Amino acid sequence: MTVHDVHTAHTAHTPRISTTSDGSPLELPPSEPLHRAIFAARRTLRDAAVAPTDLDAIIYVVQRRQVPLRWQSARVAYALGAREDVAAFDVPGARAARSMATALSTPDEPVRQVLVIDAEGAGQPSASLISN
């Protein structure tokens, strides 16, 4: 198993995520956790030389229970250009996210590339790619 970790500060580049009903892009401020998550994810994938379409699962770490659910993992998947069938999970807490990623990337299972993103805390956003 290979793990690539990237801890990074946000950049001036603002990702576009289509979340409106008519498909028009919305700009996210650089301080928005979703923006920070997308930037960290892109950097990790670039550093690991992995295409977003190679991801089998994306796990987004949430700091507290979301009501209603925001499904940030799905938004990150869309912004990255991941496959439509990528598994996307929002998981409360980094420990639970790492445990889930490890369980998903077992050698006898079809899941091989799992991206774990933590961008909601006060520190720098991070993304880890767990590969088999």
C-alpha positions as CSV (number, residue, x, y, z in Angstrom):
1,M,0.0,0.0,0.0
2,T,1.3,3.4,-0.9
3,V,0.2,6.6,0.8
4,H,0.8,10.1,-0.6
5,D,0.2,13.0,1.8
6,V,0.0,16.6,0.9
7,H,-0.5,19.4,3.4
8,T,-0.9,22.7,1.5
9,A,-2.1,26.3,1.9
10,H,-4.8,27.6,-0.5
11,T,-3.9,29.3,-3.7
12,A,-5.4,32.2,-5.7
13,H,-6.9,29.9,-8.2
14,T,-10.6,29.5,-7.6
15,P,-12.2,26.2,-8.7
16,R,-15.5,26.2,-10.5
17,I,-18.2,23.9,-9.3
18,S,-21.6,23.8,-11.1
19,T,-24.2,23.7,-8.4
20,T,-26.9,25.8,-9.8
21,S,-30.0,24.3,-11.4
22,D,-29.1,25.8,-14.8
23,G,-25.6,24.5,-14.7
24,S,-23.9,27.8,-14.4
25,P,-20.6,27.8,-12.5
26,L,-20.3,29.3,-9.0
27,E,-17.1,30.9,-7.7
28,L,-15.9,29.8,-4.3
29,P,-13.9,32.1,-2.0
30,P,-10.4,30.8,-1.2
31,S,-11.3,30.5,2.4
32,E,-14.2,28.1,1.7
33,P,-13.4,24.5,2.9
34,L,-14.6,23.1,-0.4
35,H,-12.2,25.3,-2.3
36,R,-9.4,24.2,0.0
37,A,-10.3,20.6,-0.4
38,I,-10.3,20.7,-4.2
39,F,-6.9,22.4,-4.3
40,A,-5.4,19.9,-1.9
41,A,-6.9,17.0,-3.9
42,R,-5.6,18.3,-7.2
43,R,-2.1,18.8,-5.8
44,T,-2.0,15.3,-4.3
45,L,-3.2,13.7,-7.6
46,R,-0.7,15.7,-9.6
47,D,2.2,14.8,-7.2
48,A,1.2,11.2,-7.3
49,A,0.8,11.2,-11.1
50,V,-2.8,9.9,-10.8
51,A,-5.6,11.0,-13.0
52,P,-9.0,11.9,-11.3
53,T,-10.6,9.2,-13.5
54,D,-8.4,6.6,-11.8
55,L,-9.9,7.2,-8.4
56,D,-12.2,4.5,-7.0
57,A,-13.3,6.4,-3.9
58,I,-13.2,9.9,-2.4
59,I,-13.6,10.3,1.3
60,Y,-14.2,13.9,2.7
61,V,-13.6,14.4,6.4
62,V,-16.3,16.4,8.1
63,Q,-15.7,18.0,11.5
64,R,-19.2,17.5,12.8
65,R,-22.4,15.9,11.8
66,Q,-24.0,17.7,8.8
67,V,-27.7,18.3,8.9
68,P,-28.8,18.5,6.1
69,L,-26.0,16.5,4.4
70,R,-23.8,18.5,2.1
71,W,-22.1,15.7,0.3
72,Q,-18.8,17.6,-0.1
73,S,-17.1,14.4,-1.4
74,A,-19.4,14.4,-4.4
75,R,-18.8,18.0,-5.1
76,V,-15.0,17.4,-5.0
77,A,-15.4,14.4,-7.3
78,Y,-17.3,16.6,-9.8
79,A,-14.7,19.4,-9.6
80,L,-11.9,17.0,-10.1
81,G,-13.5,15.4,-13.1
82,A,-13.7,11.9,-11.5
83,R,-15.7,9.1,-13.0
84,E,-19.4,9.2,-12.5
85,D,-19.3,5.9,-10.7
86,V,-16.7,7.0,-8.1
87,A,-17.7,6.2,-4.5
88,A,-18.0,9.4,-2.5
89,F,-18.3,9.5,1.2
90,D,-18.5,12.3,3.8
91,V,-17.1,10.8,7.1
92,P,-17.0,12.4,10.5
93,G,-13.4,12.5,11.8
94,A,-10.0,11.8,10.3
95,R,-9.6,8.5,12.2
96,A,-12.8,7.1,10.7
97,A,-11.9,8.3,7.3
98,R,-8.5,6.7,7.4
99,S,-10.0,3.4,8.7
100,M,-12.6,3.5,5.9
101,A,-9.9,4.2,3.2
102,T,-7.8,1.3,4.5
103,A,-10.7,-1.0,4.5
104,L,-11.7,0.0,0.9
105,S,-8.2,-0.5,-0.4
106,T,-7.6,-4.1,0.6
107,P,-5.7,-6.2,-2.0
108,D,-8.6,-8.6,-2.7
109,E,-11.2,-5.9,-3.4
110,P,-11.6,-3.9,-6.7
111,V,-11.0,-0.5,-5.0
112,R,-7.4,0.5,-5.6
113,Q,-7.2,4.3,-5.4
114,V,-8.8,6.1,-2.4
115,L,-8.4,9.9,-1.9
116,V,-9.0,11.2,1.7
117,I,-9.5,14.9,2.0
118,D,-9.5,17.0,5.2
119,A,-10.1,20.7,4.7
120,E,-12.6,21.8,7.3
121,G,-10.3,22.2,10.3
122,A,-8.4,25.3,11.3
123,G,-5.1,24.0,9.9
124,Q,-3.9,23.6,6.4
125,P,-6.0,21.4,4.1
126,S,-4.6,17.9,3.4
127,A,-5.3,15.1,1.0
128,S,-3.9,11.6,1.0
129,L,-4.0,9.1,-1.8
130,I,-4.0,5.5,-0.6
131,S,-3.1,3.1,-3.4
132,N,-2.8,-0.7,-3.7
